[in-house]
Amino acid sequence: MKYDTIWNSVDKLAQSKGLSPSGLAKLAGLDATTFNKSKRIRPDGKNRWPSMDSVNKLLEVCNITFEQFYNMGNSEEEFEGGTIPFIKLSQLGCNPKIEDKYLKTAGWNKIIFPDAKDILYAAEINTDEYLPLYRHGSTVILSANSDIRKGDRVAIFLNEDKLLLKEFIRRTPSQLVITDINNPAEEKIIAIADVKLINRILWASQ
């Protein structure tokens, strides 16, 4: 086995899943930093290999053999980069598939986005509900692994299969405090028990 081939396989497998190496590690139930490039060289300058336990977890969660995994690293074929999963907002709010705090995007369309190293999703606004901030046809980019701070705009997925775009104020162990994105004067409280997932709105088209 070659050191460069193994790590190339990790990177290409992540790209094939539309994930960063960090996202791939999370998918496999590993620490998010397991496959980071900063972890590939030891402090003494020697190469650090991924553990066989980590690789085996990748093979299991991605349902591939070690031969397929290793050949991926040897292949000169490049996976399509710079794209992220894309869906209409109305579709996203209809019984979204959520597993381990991540949206499942199999079967979604793809759009080009210049910064696709994080776990990102795109949703096209196909309603006038969020005027004037978000027009019909605008695209919002949701981040699955960004820290959320006061004033951030967020997508909130509720248990009754409802999706809300709101402004985040604060969160307590039992409550989520938000405001309307077009009228931030009045705060609203949602029970944490009613929330399935919160994603930060990282960017929106004009």
RODRENGU-444397 format. One line per 5 residues: their letters; for each residue x negated, y, z of C-alpha. Coordinates in steps of 0.05 Angstrom, whole numbers, plus 5000, padded with zeros to 4 digits. Each point is the difference from the previous one (the first is absolute). Layout:
A = X/Y/Z; ...
# end
This chain:
MKYDT = 5000/5000/5000; 4977/5071/4986; 5010/5057/5048; 5021/5050/4946; 5049/4951/4969
IWNSV = 5036/4987/5067; 5010/5074/5014; 5019/5014/4928; 5053/4946/5007; 5027/5034/5062
DKLAQ = 5004/5067/4964; 5033/4971/4938; 5050/4960/5041; 5019/5064/5037; 5009/5037/4934
SKGLS = 5043/4944/4973; 5047/5008/5059; 5001/5076/4994; 4964/5006/5066; 4936/5029/5029
PSGLA = 4951/4951/5034; 5029/5025/5065; 5070/4985/4976; 4978/4931/4977; 4971/4986/5069
KLAGL = 5066/5020/5033; 5039/4956/4952; 4957/4941/5022; 5011/5016/5074; 4929/5024/5010
DATTF = 4972/5063/5030; 5008/5058/4951; 4925/5012/4996; 4981/4927/4985; 4987/5013/4926
NKSKR = 4979/5073/5003; 4938/5017/4959; 4967/5028/5063; 5004/4929/5030; 4963/4967/4942
IRPDG = 4931/5019/5023; 4973/4986/5070; 4966/5054/5041; 4933/4968/4984; 5014/5008/4926
KNRWP = 5014/4927/4985; 5061/4976/4962; 5061/4982/5041; 5044/4946/4971; 5075/4994/5015
SMDSV = 5013/4942/5047; 5029/4936/4971; 5058/5008/5048; 5016/5067/4969; 4994/4973/4929
NKLLE = 5045/4941/5017; 5054/5047/5026; 4996/5038/4934; 5007/4936/4960; 5060/4979/5041
VCNIT = 5038/5066/4998; 4986/5010/4926; 5013/4927/4982; 4937/4990/4960; 4943/4950/5002
FEQFY = 4928/5017/5018; 4980/4985/4928; 5051/5051/4974; 4977/5050/5052; 4926/4992/4983
NMGNS = 5012/5001/4924; 5036/5066/5009; 4935/5030/5024; 4961/4972/4942; 5049/5024/4948
EEEFE = 4984/5063/4960; 5075/5014/4995; 5021/5062/5038; 5066/5004/5034; 5042/5060/4985
GGTIP = 4982/5055/5048; 5031/5067/5018; 5071/4974/5001; 5050/4993/5057; 5069/4967/5007
FIKLS = 5058/5043/4977; 5076/4998/5011; 5061/5045/4999; 5017/5030/5068; 5071/4973/4997
QLGCN = 4973/4929/4989; 4950/5008/5056; 5057/5014/5049; 5039/4937/4980; 4977/4943/5045
PKIED = 4925/5011/4992; 4957/4939/5014; 4955/5015/5059; 4950/4950/5028; 4948/5014/5054
KYLKT = 5015/5075/4997; 4986/5003/4925; 5048/5007/4941; 4997/4940/4954; 4990/5027/4930
AGWNK = 5001/4938/4957; 5040/5014/4937; 4993/5076/5006; 4977/5042/4942; 4932/5034/5001
IIFPD = 4979/5072/4989; 4931/5031/4994; 4976/5037/5062; 4929/5026/5007; 4989/4980/5073
AKDIL = 5024/4928/5008; 4950/4976/5053; 5052/5001/5056; 5065/4962/5004; 5045/5047/4960
YAAEI = 5069/4997/4968; 5035/5048/4953; 5074/5016/5001; 5037/5043/4949; 5052/5046/5030
NTDEY = 5065/4985/4962; 5048/5040/5043; 5014/5073/5014; 5003/4987/5075; 4931/5029/5013
LPLYR = 5006/5065/4961; 4967/5049/4998; 4938/4967/5028; 5003/4937/4956; 5034/5007/4933
HGSTV = 5032/4944/4961; 4942/4966/4963; 4947/5019/5051; 4954/4944/5023; 4979/4990/5072
ILSAN = 4940/4958/5020; 5008/4960/5064; 4941/4977/5041; 5007/4936/5040; 4938/5010/5042
SDIRK = 4994/5074/5014; 5004/5029/5070; 5064/5041/5009; 4996/5067/5035; 5049/5055/5018
GDRVA = 5024/5036/4938; 4986/4943/4953; 5056/4980/4952; 5018/4927/5006; 5043/4946/4970
IFLNE = 5040/4963/5054; 5029/4932/4986; 5058/4983/5046; 5029/4933/5020; 5065/5012/4962
DKLLL = 4961/5004/4935; 5000/5075/4998; 4941/5044/4979; 4989/5070/5027; 4949/5052/4978
KEFIR = 4988/5044/5061; 4948/5042/5037; 4966/4965/5058; 4998/5036/5068; 4981/4948/5051
RTPSQ = 5010/4928/5021; 5011/4971/5069; 5004/4926/5019; 5076/5002/4988; 5014/5059/4955
LVITD = 4978/5031/4934; 5010/5075/4997; 5008/5029/4929; 5028/5060/4963; 5030/5009/4932
INNPA = 4947/5017/4948; 5041/5059/4974; 5025/5024/5067; 4947/4988/5054; 5035/5042/5053
EEKII = 5043/4943/5028; 4969/4938/5029; 5032/4931/4994; 4985/4937/5041; 4998/4930/4973
AIADV = 4992/4939/5045; 4935/4963/4986; 5040/4935/5002; 5037/5023/4937; 4935/5014/4961
KLINR = 4969/4945/4957; 4943/5040/4970; 4972/5071/4994; 4954/5021/4943; 4967/5068/4993
ILWAS = 5015/5040/4937; 4930/5013/4977; 5013/5040/4937; 5058/5023/4957; 5002/5023/4927
Q = 5026/5070/4985
# end
